Amino acid sequence: MFLEQLMTVRFRMMNVLAVLLCGLFYVGFVPIPMAANPIANPESYFPARIGSVWHYQGTRHERKVQLTATKTDVFMNSMTAIKELQKDGQRVIVFIETNPGNTGEEAESYYHVGNEGVIYHGSHPQEVFEQQLVPYPVVRFPLVEQQTLRQFDLKGGDFFQDADGDGVNEHVDAFAEITIGSLETLSVPAGVFQDVLRLEGKMELTITMSSNGEVRVIKDRLTSWFAPRVGLIKYIETIDVPVIGGVNMHTTVVTEELEEFRIAAPSIGPYLSPPTVSESVVLAPAK
């Protein structure tokens, strides 16, 4: 059960888009070389027009180091921008995903895309742990090649889970950062895309057991690719979770690639109807 709970604490970047804009935490940039190049029209990589639809095909591979047990699942996931609302004093876009990362559950997420960058305002359903982090920045504009943003640096936070069964919630130190890569060409089922932006993200959670001081480190690595005027076209996420009470590591690798898309007003992809009820997406205003 604990393993499955940990697996839900993912570095969801841009699920469309995956970190932290909160007075309790430090947010800053790592110095960059003077020769670094700014990315032109950075906002074009994160289209968020209401009615836009993205269909992805993916794989989820799970394995345990030192064990032969492996499992690979093939899945589909659809994402739709359904409406705008005000949250935390900002205008945010509500996105619904039918099956993010093959979790089997529909998820709602909230993003603000503006001149300052992309800000994540949480999700529904939301992990209690995440509530102490949001809202936080996914990326900051301007985007500069090889620039690294330390998205959050949390010390002594509440993990809101009793992992070792002693009746006390564990404490957690956590950090996340993202590095802007160079532009490249990438082929996915939806086509071949030029000037694709690569983002390299990483997050680590260091959890200290209250009963005996044992330390467990969860590592999450996420590489995402965004095409101008299209958005997220591919991501690969690798999550390493130590098995409590043992020496083995549970590793999950999730990949999603864009299969079809429709960007609303104007349309630049093949016309697609929004996901149907059978695809478990509710296109009416979320409650």
Buried (B, 14 or more C-beta within 10 A) or exposed (E): EBEEBBBBBBBBBBBBBBBBBBEEBEBEEEEBEEEEEEBEEBBBBBBBEEBBBBBBBBBBBBBBEEEEEEEEEEBBBBBBBBBBBEBEEBEBBBBBBBBBBBBEEBBBBBBBBEEEBBBBBBBEEBBEBBEBBBBBBBBBBEBBBBBBBBBBBBEEBEBBBBBBEEEEBBBBBBBBBBBBBEBEEBEBEBBEBEBBBBBBBBBBBBBBBBEEEBEBEBBBBBBBBBBBEBBBBBBBBBBBBBBBEEEBBBBBBBBBBBBBBBBBEEEEBEEBEBBEEEBBBBBEEEE
